[in-house]
């Protein structure tokens, strides 16, 4: 079970909205959703994503700048659909995958169907590459009131609530939970 919320920073404080991630397939989709939540161009929008007690992620979108991403547990996140979006952005493509595409060393001939369980293998591979701890930009919220050490010290349970409290948006986040 996922929880996701968008918090847009306005002149009057934070405004939050519950959000559905059903149509989100890439980080660009998520960033566009965040930009749509902003009342004015250039506003900071924070996207919280949490998968029960497995992992949480924070995506920060400042206007048209590239999104910034932090994930609490890379390996756990890489095994979930939304977490994979975040971890793949942080880790980028694996060099081995690029080499396989260039040299066709995947064991199949051109035109030959690939193994049916390739998606499962890809998910396992992504989880194996992602570290089992924090991943991404640890200073993502430093200018909003949550320093690197505090972010890295969070336990998954109520991490989003603690983050919201540190940035002055606890009541707003609680309203959408």
C-alpha positions as CSV (number, residue, x, y, z in Angstrom):
1,X,0.0,0.0,0.0
2,X,1.3,3.4,-1.0
3,X,0.7,6.8,0.4
4,X,1.5,9.9,-1.7
5,X,1.0,13.6,-1.0
6,X,2.0,16.8,-2.7
7,X,3.0,19.8,-0.5
8,X,3.2,23.1,-2.4
9,X,5.0,26.0,-0.6
10,X,3.1,29.2,-1.1
11,X,3.3,32.7,0.3
12,X,0.8,31.8,2.9
13,X,2.5,28.5,3.9
14,X,2.2,25.0,2.8
15,X,-0.8,23.6,0.9
16,X,-1.2,19.9,0.5
17,X,-3.2,17.6,-1.7
18,X,-3.6,13.8,-1.7
19,X,-2.6,12.5,-5.0
20,X,-3.1,9.4,-7.2
21,X,0.0,8.0,-8.8
22,X,-1.8,5.7,-11.2
23,X,-0.7,7.6,-14.3
24,X,2.8,8.2,-13.1
25,X,5.3,6.0,-15.1
26,X,8.4,8.2,-15.0
27,X,10.0,10.9,-12.8
28,X,9.1,13.4,-15.5
29,X,5.4,12.4,-15.0
30,X,5.8,12.9,-11.3
31,X,7.5,16.3,-11.7
32,X,4.7,17.4,-14.0
33,X,2.1,16.4,-11.5
34,X,4.0,18.4,-8.8
35,X,4.3,21.5,-11.1
36,X,0.5,21.3,-11.7
37,X,0.0,21.4,-7.9
38,X,1.9,24.7,-7.6
39,X,-0.2,27.8,-7.5
40,X,2.5,29.9,-9.1
41,X,5.5,29.0,-11.3
42,X,8.7,28.6,-9.4
43,X,7.1,27.4,-6.2
44,X,8.7,24.6,-4.3
45,X,6.6,21.4,-4.3
46,X,7.6,18.4,-2.2
47,X,6.2,14.9,-3.1
48,X,6.1,12.4,-0.4
49,X,5.8,8.7,-1.3
50,X,5.7,5.9,1.2
51,X,5.3,2.2,0.9
52,X,4.1,1.1,4.4
53,X,7.1,0.4,6.5
54,X,9.4,-0.6,3.7
55,X,10.7,2.8,2.4
56,X,9.9,6.4,1.8
57,X,10.9,8.8,-0.8
58,X,11.0,12.6,-1.2
59,X,11.0,14.4,-4.5
60,X,11.5,18.1,-4.6
61,X,10.5,20.2,-7.6
62,X,11.5,23.9,-7.7
63,X,9.8,25.5,-10.7
64,X,11.2,24.2,-14.0
65,X,14.4,22.9,-12.3
66,X,15.2,19.1,-12.5
67,X,13.5,17.2,-9.7
68,X,15.7,16.2,-6.8
69,X,15.2,12.8,-5.2
70,X,15.9,11.1,-1.8
71,X,14.9,7.5,-1.0
72,X,15.3,6.0,2.5
73,X,16.1,2.4,1.4
74,X,17.3,2.0,-2.2
75,X,17.1,-1.8,-2.3
76,X,13.5,-1.9,-0.9
77,X,12.4,0.9,-3.2
78,X,13.9,-0.7,-6.3
79,X,11.6,-3.7,-5.8
80,X,8.4,-1.5,-6.0
81,X,7.0,0.2,-9.1
82,X,7.1,3.8,-7.8
83,X,10.3,3.2,-5.9
84,X,11.9,1.9,-9.1
85,X,11.1,5.2,-10.8
86,X,13.0,7.1,-8.1
87,X,16.0,4.7,-7.8
88,X,16.5,4.4,-11.5
89,X,16.7,8.3,-11.7
90,X,19.3,8.3,-8.9
91,X,21.4,5.3,-10.2
92,X,20.9,5.9,-13.9
93,X,21.3,3.1,-16.4
94,X,23.6,0.2,-15.4
95,X,26.7,0.2,-17.6
96,X,26.3,-3.6,-18.1
97,X,22.8,-3.0,-19.6
98,X,24.2,-0.5,-22.0
99,X,27.0,-2.8,-23.0
100,X,24.6,-5.7,-23.6
101,X,22.5,-3.5,-25.8
102,X,25.5,-2.4,-27.9
103,X,27.0,-5.9,-28.3
104,X,23.9,-8.1,-28.1
105,X,25.4,-10.4,-25.5
106,X,22.1,-11.3,-23.8
107,X,22.2,-14.9,-25.2
108,X,19.5,-14.4,-27.8
109,X,19.7,-14.1,-31.6
110,X,18.2,-11.1,-33.3
111,X,14.4,-11.7,-33.5
112,X,14.4,-14.6,-31.0
113,X,12.0,-14.0,-28.1
114,X,13.5,-13.2,-24.8
115,X,12.9,-15.2,-21.6
116,X,9.3,-14.8,-20.1
117,X,10.6,-14.0,-16.7
118,X,12.9,-11.1,-17.8
119,X,10.8,-8.5,-15.9
120,X,11.3,-10.4,-12.6
121,X,15.0,-10.7,-13.4
122,X,15.2,-6.9,-14.1
123,X,13.5,-6.1,-10.8
124,X,15.9,-8.4,-8.9
125,X,18.8,-6.9,-10.8
126,X,17.7,-3.3,-9.9
127,X,17.3,-4.3,-6.2
128,X,20.7,-5.9,-6.2
129,X,22.3,-2.7,-7.6
130,X,20.5,-0.3,-5.3
131,X,22.1,-0.1,-1.8
132,X,20.0,-1.2,1.2
133,X,20.2,2.2,2.7
134,X,19.6,5.9,1.9
135,X,20.0,6.9,-1.7
136,X,20.0,10.3,-3.4
137,X,20.3,13.9,-2.4
138,X,20.6,14.0,1.4
139,X,20.5,17.9,1.5
140,X,17.2,18.0,-0.4
141,X,15.4,19.6,2.6
142,X,18.3,21.4,4.3
143,X,17.1,24.9,3.4
144,X,13.6,24.1,4.6
145,X,14.6,23.0,8.1
146,X,15.7,19.4,7.9
147,X,19.4,18.9,7.8
148,X,21.2,15.9,6.4
149,X,21.8,14.1,9.7
150,X,18.2,14.4,10.7
151,X,17.0,13.0,7.3
152,X,19.4,10.1,7.4
153,X,18.4,9.3,11.0
154,X,14.7,8.8,10.3
155,X,13.1,5.4,10.8
156,X,10.6,4.4,8.1
157,X,7.5,4.3,10.5
158,X,6.5,8.0,10.7
159,X,9.3,9.6,8.7
160,X,7.0,11.6,6.6
161,X,5.4,13.1,9.6
162,X,8.8,14.0,11.1
163,X,9.8,15.6,7.8
164,X,6.6,17.6,7.6
165,X,7.1,18.7,11.2
166,X,10.6,19.9,10.5
167,X,9.6,21.9,7.4
168,X,6.5,23.4,9.1
169,X,3.8,21.4,7.3
170,X,2.8,18.7,9.9
171,X,-0.8,19.8,10.2
172,X,-1.2,20.1,6.5
173,X,0.2,16.6,5.8
174,X,-1.9,15.1,8.6
175,X,-5.0,16.6,6.9
176,X,-4.5,14.6,3.8
177,X,-3.6,11.4,5.5
